[in-house]
Amino acid sequence: MARKSEEDDSSSKQAAVGFTEAEKRFLKQHEVCRVATSHDDTPHATPVNFIFYDDGFFYFATDYDTRKYRNLEKNKNIALVIDIYNSTIDNKAVIVQGTAEFVEKGKEFQSLYNIFHEKFDWVREEPWKEGEAPFVKVKPRRKTSWGF
């Protein structure tokens, strides 16, 4: 199975790494990914709900008292895995390495909150306000994918 990789270190309002139309459809159809962070050479991985936005960035919510938030405060490097993996040969995956920034207030926060509120039951059941929990914006620097 062929793997595709792309890398770019530039930063802008659009993600530096491009995604194929098949990858974009896949990313928009899924809502759970695994997030990997690290601090002091100790890796930490956890599943999160995410959205892949038209700007090519990934977004997820976190709390201030989580390991991933504390790790990202100290080390902005992050990796995401979005995949379908089972015992068949029809596996698909997009793996992204990038940098994270926090979205804690303002128009971007409210726009993200509205999207998450519409998409995820848990947001409607446990709403929050600016300053209570941030979103994490992942800016892809490198991506690898297969199965597309």
N, C-alpha and C positions, 0 to 999 in steps of 0.2 A: 504494500500500500504506500503510495507516494506521500511524502510530507512536504508541505509548503512552508517556507519561512520568509519573514520580512522584518527588517530592522531599520530604524531611523531615530536619531537623537534630537531632532528639531522639536520646538514647541510652538504652538499657536492655538488659535481658537478651535481648530479642527485637529483631530488626532493625527499624529505623524504617520502612523501605520494604517494602511488601507486594508479593507476587508472585501472579499468577493461578495457578489450578490447572494450566493448560496450560504456563505458564512453569516452574512447579515440576517438572512431568514432564520437560520438555525439559532443565532443568538437572541433574536426577538421572540422566538417560540419557547425559549427556556427562561426560567425564573430563579433557578438555584445554581450557584457556582461554589466552588471551594476557593477560599482566599488563603494565601500563605504570606505571613509576615515573619520578621525575625528581629531579635535584639540580643546583643551579646552572644552571637553565634548559636542562639537557641531558636529553632524554627517553631512556628505556631500555625496550624491549619484549622480552618473552621468553615462550615457551610453557611452561606448567606443568601438571602433573596437579593436579586440585582435587576437592574434594567440596563439595556444597551441602547444608547440614545443615538439619534441621527447624526450627532456631531462626532461619532466614533469613539466616545468615551464610555466607560462603565461607571455605574453609580450603585452604592448600597448604603444602608443606614447602619449606624452602630451606636453604642452608648459610650459615655465618657469613662465608665468604670470597667471597660473590657480590656482584655489582654491585647486584642488587635489595635485598639485605639492607642494604648500606651506604647506598643511597639512602633506604630506609625508616627507617633510624636517624635520618637528618637531616630527612626530609620524609615524614610519615605518609600523605600523599595518594596514592591508588592508583586505577587503573582496570582493569577486567576486561572482556574480550569473549569471549562464548561464542556461536558461530554455526555455521550451515551456509550456506555461500555458494558458488554455482557459477553457471553460465551460464543457469540456468533462472529462472523467476519464483517458485519455491518456496523462497525464502530465508527464514531465521529468524535472529534474533539477540536476545541480551540483553546490554546494555552497562550496566555498573555503575560508578559513581564513589563512592568512600568513603574511609574511613580504615582504617589497618592497625594491629594490635597484635601483639606477639610472644607466643606461648605456648611457654614453654621448660621448664616442669616442672609437677608436681602432677597432680591428677585429670584436668583438662582435657587436658593433654599426653598422659597415658596413654590416655584415651578416644580421642583423635584418632589416636594411634599405632596402636591396635588396629584402628580402621576402615581406616586406610591399609594396614596390614599385611595385612588380609584382602582388600582391593580391588586392590592393585598389586603385581605380581611384583617390581618393582625394590626395594620395601621389604623383601620377604622375602629377596631376594638380597644386599642391602647394609643390614642392620639397623643401627640406632643407638640411643643411650640419651639420657636427659635430659641437657642440657648440651652435647651433641655437634652438634645441629642443631635449630633451632626450627621450629615451625609459624607461619604467618602467618594471623591471623584478620582477614577483611575485613568491616567494618561498612558496609553500603550506606547512602549518603546520598541518592543519586539513581539512577534507572534509566530506561533507554529500551529499548523492545523493538518488534519488528515480526515479522509473519508468523504471529501466533497468532490 
